[in-house]
């Protein structure tokens, strides 16, 4: 009986750990991501995108004085389109502006969104 109890307990612990590790930012929304960008100095305007065309469940274009991006949320991180070079959990991002050498802060903010 002890062996069965120990096995069940260890299985439960393992299941909880795997669930918590996989959740990442899957419960977060595009609105929360945009607010996070705002809080990190990237303030701008959003416009809705045809997100379903790339298999996303939500997506917006977001642009300000010094940046222009598209961000999308996917049901599962495995579904993120290859056309989105930046990935963080269930979110994918495409950067139009700034140029390669000036986008480090923008990418850092995106990658730190949890």
C-alpha positions as a printed NumPy array, in Angstrom:
array([[  0.   ,   0.   ,   0.   ],
       [  2.876,   2.375,   0.803],
       [  4.385,   1.808,  -2.643],
       [  1.107,   2.667,  -4.386],
       [  0.655,   5.793,  -2.253],
       [  4.234,   6.944,  -2.947],
       [  3.787,   6.34 ,  -6.695],
       [  0.53 ,   8.287,  -6.787],
       [  2.025,  11.128,  -4.752],
       [  5.089,  11.379,  -7.   ],
       [  2.874,  11.289, -10.097],
       [  0.767,  14.12 ,  -8.698],
       [  3.838,  16.222,  -7.897],
       [  5.247,  15.618, -11.376],
       [  1.941,  16.574, -13.019],
       [  1.737,  19.825, -11.027],
       [  5.33 ,  20.714, -11.891],
       [  4.809,  20.059, -15.606],
       [  1.62 ,  22.104, -15.67 ],
       [  3.224,  25.065, -13.946],
       [  6.287,  24.937, -16.216],
       [  4.22 ,  24.89 , -19.398],
       [  1.829,  27.687, -18.507],
       [  4.334,  30.512, -19.157],
       [  2.284,  33.416, -20.422],
       [ -0.529,  31.346, -21.932],
       [ -3.098,  32.955, -19.629],
       [ -2.004,  36.479, -20.562],
       [ -3.732,  38.595, -23.224],
       [ -2.64 ,  40.836, -26.077],
       [ -3.982,  43.804, -24.07 ],
       [ -1.693,  42.876, -21.175],
       [  1.255,  42.606, -23.562],
       [  0.5  ,  46.05 , -25.004],
       [  0.244,  47.496, -21.478],
       [  3.587,  45.859, -20.712],
       [  5.14 ,  47.532, -23.767],
       [  3.654,  50.87 , -22.62 ],
       [  5.142,  50.391, -19.15 ],
       [  8.535,  49.754, -20.757],
       [  8.579,  52.968, -22.797],
       [  6.943,  51.786, -26.023],
       [  3.752,  53.801, -26.242],
       [  1.673,  53.71 , -29.388],
       [ -1.586,  52.864, -31.1  ],
       [ -3.027,  49.476, -31.939],
       [ -5.039,  48.282, -34.891],
       [ -6.547,  44.837, -35.278],
       [ -4.984,  42.379, -37.683],
       [ -6.471,  39.445, -39.597],
       [ -4.852,  37.13 , -37.062],
       [ -6.837,  34.029, -38.053],
       [ -5.012,  33.952, -41.405],
       [ -1.851,  32.769, -39.644],
       [ -3.651,  30.538, -37.13 ],
       [ -3.521,  32.961, -34.204],
       [ -6.339,  33.527, -31.731],
       [ -5.643,  37.271, -31.406],
       [ -3.328,  39.837, -32.931],
       [ -2.684,  43.531, -33.39 ],
       [ -0.378,  45.92 , -35.158],
       [  1.185,  48.285, -32.623],
       [  3.164,  51.361, -33.572],
       [  4.581,  54.509, -32.031],
       [  7.064,  57.24 , -32.879],
       [ 10.079,  54.919, -32.962],
       [  8.671,  51.423, -33.556],
       [  6.19 ,  49.376, -35.566],
       [  5.409,  45.75 , -34.707],
       [  2.791,  43.041, -35.057],
       [  2.065,  40.765, -32.092],
       [ -0.036,  37.619, -32.156],
       [ -1.268,  35.163, -29.571],
       [ -1.59 ,  31.468, -30.332],
       [ -3.489,  28.764, -28.507],
       [ -0.331,  26.679, -28.302],
       [  3.283,  27.789, -28.659],
       [  3.826,  24.981, -31.198],
       [  1.366,  26.762, -33.519],
       [  3.367,  29.999, -33.814],
       [  3.928,  30.785, -37.468],
       [  7.465,  30.655, -38.816],
       [  6.982,  34.146, -40.289],
       [  7.207,  35.497, -36.726],
       [ 10.898,  35.515, -35.828],
       [ 10.408,  36.454, -32.164],
       [  8.602,  34.013, -29.892],
       [  7.764,  34.159, -26.194],
       [  5.455,  31.502, -24.778],
       [  2.206,  31.697, -26.75 ],
       [  3.088,  35.029, -28.391],
       [  4.861,  35.758, -31.649],
       [  6.156,  39.127, -32.872],
       [  7.218,  40.65 , -36.167],
       [  9.226,  43.904, -36.065],
       [  8.954,  46.405, -38.925],
       [ 10.756,  49.282, -37.176],
       [ 13.294,  50.064, -35.793],
       [ 16.144,  48.691, -37.823],
       [ 18.044,  45.569, -36.699],
       [ 20.677,  47.49 , -34.764],
       [ 18.115,  49.518, -32.752],
       [ 15.549,  46.923, -31.732],
       [ 17.324,  45.336, -28.732],
       [ 15.192,  47.142, -26.112],
       [ 11.979,  46.233, -27.905],
       [ 12.958,  42.563, -28.108],
       [ 14.119,  42.592, -24.481],
       [ 10.715,  43.917, -23.37 ],
       [  8.895,  41.289, -25.463],
       [ 11.031,  38.429, -24.142],
       [ 10.602,  39.495, -20.503],
       [  6.789,  39.429, -20.68 ],
       [  5.705,  36.552, -18.429]])
